[in-house]
Amino acid sequence: MKYFIQTLFFALLSFNIYAQSIDGGSESEENNGSIANAEIAIIPEPVTLVKNTGHFVLPTNIVIEAAKNNQLNQTVAFLKERLSIPTGHYVSTISVPSATATIKLLLNEKTDAVIGNEGYQLSVTQKHIIIKANKPAGLFYGVQSLLQLLPKEIESKEEVKGIKWTMPCVEVTDYPRLGWRGLMFDVARHYFTKDEVKQYIDAMVRYKYNILHLHLADDEGWRIEIKGLPKLTEVGAWRADRTGTFGDFIPPKPDEPRSYGGFYTQEDIKELVAYAAERFVNIMPEIDVPGHSLAAIAAYPELSCTPDAVNYKVRSGEKIMDWSRGAPPLGLIDNTLCPANEKVYVFLDTVFTQIAKLFPFEYIHVGGDEVARNFWEKNDQIKELMKREGLKTIPQVQAYFTKRVEQIVTSKGKKFMAWDEVLEGGVSQNAAVMSWRDMKYGVEASNAGHEVVMSPTQYAYIDYMQADAITEPRVYASLRLSKSYEFDPVPANANAKFIKGAQANLWTEQVYNIRQAEYMTWPRGFAIAESVWSPKEKKNWPNFFARTEKHFERLDIAETKYAPSVYDPIFTVKRSADRNLSVTLSTEVEGLDMYYSFDNSFPDHFYPKYSSPLVPPIDAKVLKVITYRGKKPVGRMMNMPIEELEKRPGKR
């Protein structure tokens, strides 16, 4: 991870100009994307952009020209709303060609092979705006880029007075690097309402994501109505309400009310699927089996191999796994569906039959990860299955289960997808793999001819802490913005033909509400969006962060929560030969000053400025640090206990 950037690049962050072209009539970006423009901050970075002289001024009477096309209705309505509310201008639409239209949304009569199905061409002149695309999706993405050219106040949910509504004249040709550009939203660990899922969709499409992976079932909740299996939602969707550090809760008392939870009816799902489709998003459902299935087992104990399952309850956040020996974990209770029980396959056939009808998307995700198999090892039903099927090992038992489930999914006319663990026991050549444990599993799968979606923890797990653990809900690891931006979903040693795309995953054990979901997603969601949309050769951290800062301002106006963690100091602790602590401070971005105190007071820019490693005074209890850019604080006040630093020598 790079925490310091060359001085030249930081100068460009503040100066932010394009190089003038020879004829003086236009300004074009450098090929390596190293220079940003103060007016232009499009995320994800377009394939090509040329800035011409002059500006387009948005008139008070805006006319949008768009052909009659059902797939364009939402794009036109979206643009009309986004332009009219903050500006207060009148916006009308027409469906016939007009020379005086303000904005033209045009579908190409002849396909442009360069831009494909999701690309677009955007032309802003001093007289009008034209967006062209082969398909309606391209026009929708062109509109997202268009709005990012307008002043940040365009994000307001109410009229803003006194703004000059102009945008620079540009010529843009843009199309995605990869077809699968996803975000995974875990609605099982914590429940998010239908409207909150829509809110998440609205945020993701602004950055050209097109897949929403919904994690619909886990130990903590079953979130989708399945007709004929009412206990899944009557029992499996509810648990004891707990607040705090998830995973460390005390077990619920037997008589404690199961009052927290919720689920989506089948009508809710149809509404969400339609809402997403209007915005060119496909929703992929996931039912995680055979592990992570406690909610289903609490509803229907006969799905377990373990007789004691009749006493199981939906997990409320108490410890149910022992990870001390690593993966796979030891189950403290049996949260797995029983591979030796035919009732399980009847159950899953019912579930996937209904899910296949509700979700038009071609894939169904079945999980397959982190299966605690220790209860299987002692079970007579499993031993009988192994004997009958000629299975020699417990991993082969899981492989047997996976193959049965794959047959069920494909019988519904869907493609099977699972986490990369399923490769260990073998799956059919048609199985698609979502690689999460490491990039290497995705590489191996692609070279074996499996379709692959890259989602590795080290770049794309946005439930991870993005700043120091003293400021974040404590989870397994950290993932800073600059590290996410290094993500290349198509590594050189992979078979690129089989890399469908990539996604970021938001697991929600420590995410209790939609505001925290936003905080965890942005700005790391910007980095992943750029990794899957923009050309690899245009990757450039200073350029990206300059644009990110512009989008912080936009998110402020849109009242969308985001993490300012990139401005926070990073603590690196060593212990010297005389056993004294030595604390080095650094930042992800260049050009920030850090001011500190050990006397319990809150430092500002009149306090000592950090310049070399710090040795805490003998009786100091806390190191307080804040970052500034010039005379303006940009980071949060960090309160680092000396006791915490004592635990960290050698750790970052």
N, C-alpha and C positions, 0 to 999 in steps of 0.2 A: 504494500500500500504506500502510495506516495503522499507525504504530508506537506512537502514544500515544493513549490513550482518555480521555475526560472523567473528571475526578476523581469525579464522582457515580457513574458506572458502576463504577469500581473499588470504591468503598465497597459497592456492591451485591454484588460478588463475595465479599466477606468476610462481609457481613451476611446476604445470601441469605434473604429472607423473601417470602412472598406477601402481597399486600394483603388485609386482612380484608374480607369482604363485609358488607353492611349488617346481615344477620340474625345474624351472629356464628357461624353454624353451619357455614360452609364458607369456604374460602379459594380464590380463583380467580386464575389468572395474568392479567396485563395483556394486552390484545389485541396489543400490539406485541412481546410476548415479552421485554421488557427486564428482567424480574425473575425470578430463579431461586430455587429452594427448596433449603435445605441438605440435605433428605432426598431430594429428587427430582432425578435427573440422567439423564433418559432421552435417549439418542441413537439415532436422529434424533428431534428435537423433535416430540411429537404435535400433531395438529391442534387438539384442545381437551383441557384437563386441568383438573379442579376438585379441589382438595384439601379433603376434609372433616375434621371433628374426629375424633380418635381413631386407633388403630392396630389392625391385625390381627396377632395373635400366632400364629405357626406352631406347631401342636400336634405333639407327639412321635409321634402316629399320624396320618399324612396320608393322606387318601383322595381320589384323583383320579377324577372321573366324566367319562367320555367315551364316546360312542356307538361301536358297532363299525363301523369304517370303515378300510379299508386305508390310506387317505391320512392317517389320524390316528395310525397306529401309531408312526411315528417321533417325532411330536410328543409323544406320551404317554411314550414311552421316554426321550426327551431330557429332559423335565421331571422324570420320576421319578429319573433319574440325577443331574441337577443339584441336586435337592433333598435326596436321600438322602446323598450322599457327604460334603459339607461339614458338614451338620447332624448326621449320625448318626441321624436320625429314620427311622422305618419308614414306607415309602410303599407303598400298595396302590392298585389300580385297580379300578373297577367300570364296567359298561356300562349299568346300569339307573338311572333317576332316583332320587336319594336326597336327602332333606331335610338329611341330616347330612354330606354330602360337603364336604370342605375346599375343593377347587377344582373348578369345573364348566367343562368345555369344551363349548360348545353350538353346534351349527349351526342357524341360523335356519330355521324352517319357511317363513316368508315373507321373501322377499328384501328387505333394507334397501338401497334405491337409493343412499343417501348413502355407505355405506362400500365399495361395489363388491366386486370379487373378492378383494382383498388387505387390505381394511380389517378392523377389529375394534372391539369395545366392551369395555372392561375396567372391572369394578366391584369395588373392594376395600372391604368393610365390616368392622366389628369381628367379624362372625360368619362370613363366608365370602368366597370369591373367585369371580367369574363372568366368563368370557370368552365373548363371542358373536361369530360371524362368519357370513357367507354361505357361505364356502368354507373348506376345510381350511387353505389358505395363510394366511388371516386369523387363524385360531387359533394357527398357528405364530408369526406375528409378534406376536400378543398375548402369547404366552408369553415372547418376548424382552423385551418391555417389563416384564412382571411380574417377571422375574428382576432387572431393573435397579432395582426398588423395594426389593429386599432388601439387607441389609448387604453391603459389598464382599467379605466373606469367603465369600459364596456362590460365588465364582469358584475357590475352593480345590479341588485335586484330592485332598485328604485331609480327614479330619474335623478341625474346628476347635472346640475347647472354649471355654466361657465366653462365647459370643456370644448376645445376646438377639435371636432371629430374628423381627423384627417388620418391618412395612411400613406406611406411612401409608395411611389410607383415601382413596381417590381414585375419580373417575369419569373415564374416558378414552374419547374417540371419536377414532379415528385411521384414516387411509388415505393411500396414496401420492399424491404430486403427479404422478409419471410412472411409466410401466409398465416402462421399460428402466432398470434400476439396476445398472450393471455394474462389474466389475473385470477388466482384462486382465492375464493372467499369462503372461509370456514364459518358456516352458520350453525354448526352442530355444538361446538364447545360453548359458545354464547349465541343466543337467538337474536336475529335481526329481522325486523318486520319487513313486510312486502315493500312498503314505501322506502325503507332504508336501503333495501337491495336496489331499488330503482335509483336512489340517490347515488349509490356506488357506481351503477352503470353510467349515469349522467357524467360523473367525474372521469371515468376511464375512457369514454369515447372522445373526450376533448384531446386526448393524447394518442388517438388512433388504435387503441386496443380493440380486438374483435372477438375474443373468447372470454366468457365468464365461467370459470370452473367452480361449481357450487358443491362444497363438501357437506352432504345432507344428512349423514348419519355417523355417529361415533359413540363412545362410551357415555358421553354426557348428554346425548339427546338424539332422538329420531325426528326429523323435521318435515316429512312429507306424508300426506295422507295416502294410504293404500287400502282400497276398498276390499272388504272381506277380512281384513286384519286390523280391526279397530283398536286393539290394545297398543299397537305401535305408537299411536298418538294419544290415546287415553292414559297410558302408563309411560311409554318410552320417551315422550316429549317433555316430561316434567321431572324436576328434581328439587331438592332442598336449596333454598336461596343462600348463597354465601358470597361475601365480599372480602377481598384481601389478596394474598398471594396464592393463586390457584396451584394446586398440587400439594399444598401443605395444610389443607383444611382438616379439622377433626371429622371423623365419620358422622353422618347424620344419625340422630336418635331414631329408634323405630317408629315413634309416634310423631316425628317432626314433619310438618306439612311439606308436601311437594308442590310448591307454589311458583317456582321459576321455570320458564320455558315457553313453548309455543311451537306451532308447525304451520306449514303451508297447505291449504286445501288444494285439491286438484284444479279448482277454478283459479286459485291464486297462482299456481304454476303456469297455467295457460296464459294468464294476464302478464306474468313476468316474461314468459317466452315471447309473447307478441310485442311487449314493450322493448325488449332487447332487439328483436328482429327489425323493428322500425329504425333502430339506430345501428343496424348492420353488425350486431353482436349475436353470436351463437352461445347458448348456455349448455355446458356439458355437466350432467349430473354425476355425482360419485356416491356410491354406497360401499363403504369400506368393509371388506370381509376377507378372511374369516376372523381376523383380529379386530380390535376397536369396535366390538359388537355388543357391549354390555347393555346398551339401551334396548336393543332388540331382544336380548335374553331376559332382561327384567320383565319385558312384556310377555314373552313366550319362552319360559324356562326349558321347555322340551327341546329347544334348539341347541342346548348345551350337552356336552358329554358328562358334565359333573352334576350329580344328584343334588348337591347343595345349592344349585342355581335357583331353586324355588325360593330361596331367601335373598336373592340378589336385588339390589335397587339401582336405578340409574345413578351414575357417578356424579357427585356434587363438587368434586375437586380434591377429595381425599386421595392418599397414595394407594395405587393399585398395582404398580409395577416396581420391580427391583432392577435397577440398571447398573448395579455395582459391578457386575461382571461384563458389562458391555452388551452389544446386540448379538442375538436376540435377547430380550429381557426375560426375567422370571416373572410370571404372573403371580401376584399375591391372591388374586381370585381368577377364575377362568372366564375371561372376556371373549372367548372364541366360539364361533359356530362349530358344531361337531361334524368333521368330514365323514364320519362313519354312519351318520344318521340320515336316512333317506328323506325324512321330514324337512331337513334343511334345504334340500334341492327343490322340493315342492314349494317351500316358502319362497326361495329365491326366484323360482320360475314365475310365481305370482307377482312378486315385487318388480322384476325386470320386464314382465309383460306390460304392466301399467306404466312404468317409467318410459319404456320405448315409445308408447303412444303419446305420452305427454311432451317429450322432448324430441323435436325433429332432427336435432344434431346427430351426425352419423356415428359418434362415439359414445359409449357408456364406460365410465371409469369404475373399477371394482376394488381399488385399494390394493390389498395384498401385502401391506407393509407391517413391520414391527410385531410380528405374531409371536406371542408367548406360548410356547408349545410344551411346557413342562407338565401340564395336566394331561396332555395326550400320552405322555410316555408311560403313565401308570394305568391307563384306561383299557378295560377289557374289550370295549367296542373297537377301539383303535387297533389293538393287537389282532383282533379277528379280521379287521379290514386289511391289515398288512399281510396277513397270511393268505387271505382270499385273493388279493390283487398282486401278490408277489412283491410287496414293497419292503425294502431292506432298512430304510432309515426314516426318522420322523420328518426330515425335510421332504422326502419323497411323498409323505402323506399330504403335506401342503400342496405339493405339485399335483397330486391326484385331485385334490379339491379344486385347484385353480383350473385344471383342464375341464372339469365338469362345469364349472361356472362359465368358462369361455364358451362352451357348447350351448349353454342356455342363452347367453348374450347374442351370439351369432344367429341362433334360431329365431331371434326377434328382428333380424335384418339389420343389426347394429354391429359396429366394430368394437372389439374388446381392447380396453386400455387399462394398464395397472402400473403401480410403482415398480421400480427396477428390481426389487427383491424377487419378483416372479421369475426372473431369468435363471435363478439358481436351480430351480427344479425342472426347468424346461417348459416352454409354452409353444404354441403353434407359430409358424412363420408369419401368420397374419396378425399376431398380437402386437399392439403398439405399446411402447414403453415410455413412461415418464421418469426421467432420470433425476433423482433428488439427492442421493447420498454423495455423489461425486460426479464430476464430468466424465470420468473414465467409464462409468457404466453406460452412459449414453453413447460414448464412442464405440464401445464394444458391441452394443446393440445395433448401432448403425452399420457397423462392419459385418454384422451377422445378417443384415437385410431386414431388420425390424424398423418400422417407422418410429421416430423418436421425437419427443418434446423435451427440451432441456430445461431443467428447473433445479439447478444445484444449490445446495445450502450455502456454499461459500460466496455466492453472488446474488441469489434470488429469493432467499428466505426473509421476507420483510416482517416477520414476527420477531426477528432477532433485534437485540438492542442496537441502537444506532448512535449512541453516545456512551459516556461512562456509566457503569452500573449504578452509580449513586443517583443518577437522574432518571433512569428508565425502569419500567417493570422488568424484574430480573428473570431472564430466560437463559437458554443453554449457551448462547454465544453472542458475539457482536458482528454487525455488518454495517460498516460506514458507507456513506454515499459514494465516496471515491472508489471504494472497492466494488460496489454494484456497477459503477460505470465502466469498470474493466471487463465486464462480462462479454465474452464472444460466444454466442450460442452455436457457432459452427467452427469448432477447433480444427486445426490443419490435419490432424490424424483421424478425423471422422470421415465417414462416407456422406458427403454433403447431400447426396441424392435422397437420403432417408431422414435428414433432419427437417422435420415439418416446421419447427419454430421453437419458441420458448415462452416461459411465463414466470411471473413472481408469485409466491405463495404467502398468503396471510392466514396463518393459524391463529386462533383467537382464545387460547387458554387465558392469556393475560389481557385480552381486549374485551372490555365490558360493554362498550357502547360505540355508536357510529362515529362519534367525534374522535375516539382513540383509533378507530379503524382508519380514518382519514390521516391522522398523525403518523401512523405506522406506514401508510402507503406512499405518502408524498413527503419528500421529493424523490425517494428511491424509485418510485414508480416512473418518474421522468427518465431515470437512468436506464431502466429495463426497456421502456418504450423506445428509447433511442437505439438500444442494442438490437432490437428486432425490426425496426423500421429503417433506420438510416444506413447509408453505406459504411462498411467497416472502416474504410480509409479516411472517413471524415471524423472519426473519433478524436476528440481533443478536449481534455479536461478544462483548461482555462476558458475555452469558448463555451463549453457546456455550462460551466458554473456561472458565467456571466449571464447566460440566458435563464438559468435557474433562479438567480436573484431577481430578475424581472418577473418571473412567475410567482415568486413569493409575494410580490406586491399585488399581483392579480388575485392570488388566493386570499390575501387579506381582504380585498374588496368583495370577493365572492363569499366571504365568511366560511371558507373551507379551512379546516385545521391542518397544519403541517408541522413537521419537526424542524426546528432551527439548529439541530445538533451539529451540523457541519461547522458552525462557528465556535463550538465549545472547545476548550483546551483538552489535549490528550496527555495523560499522566503516564510517564515511564519511570519506574522506580528501581534503583539499584542499591546495594549495600556495599559500602567501601570497606577497605581492609580494617579500619578501626571500628567497624560495625555501625557507622553512622549511615542514615538514609540519605540518598541523593535523588532528588526529584527533578526529572527533565520534563519540560512542557513543550508541546508542539501543537500545530493546528493542521487541519486538512487543506486550508487555503492560505496562500501567501498574502502578506501585507497586513496581517492583524497584529496588534500589540496586546500583550497580556500584563495585567496589573494584579498584584497579590497582597495579601496580608496574612499574618499569623496571630494577630492580636484580637481576633473575634470581630473586628469591625469590617464593614463592607467596603472594599476598595473601589475607587474610581480612577480616572486618568491622572490624578495628582499623587497617587500612591506609587510605590516602587514598581518600575517596569521590569518584567522578566527579561534577563539577558543571558543567564548562565544557570546551570543546575542549582537547585535550592537544597539547603540542609535545614530541616526543621529545628527551631530552638528547643532546648531540652524539655521545657514544660509546656510547649505549644500543644493545643488540642485539635486545632482545625486550620487547614490551609484554604483560604478563600481566593478564588481567581475569577477574573472577568476579562473578556476580550473586547477590544475597541478597534475601530477603523477610524484613524484620526481622533477626533474628539467625541465620536459617537459610539456608545456601547452597541455591539452587535450580538454578543453572546449572552448566555444566561449566567447568573451568579452561581459559581460552583462552590459548594461547601464540602470539602474533602476532609474527613476525619483523619487525623494522624494515625489513629488506631487501624484504619482501613489501609493506609499506606504501608504500615508495618507488615501487612499480610502479602504485599505485592512484589517484593524484590524479584526481578527476573521476569515479571509478568507485565503485559500491556493491558 
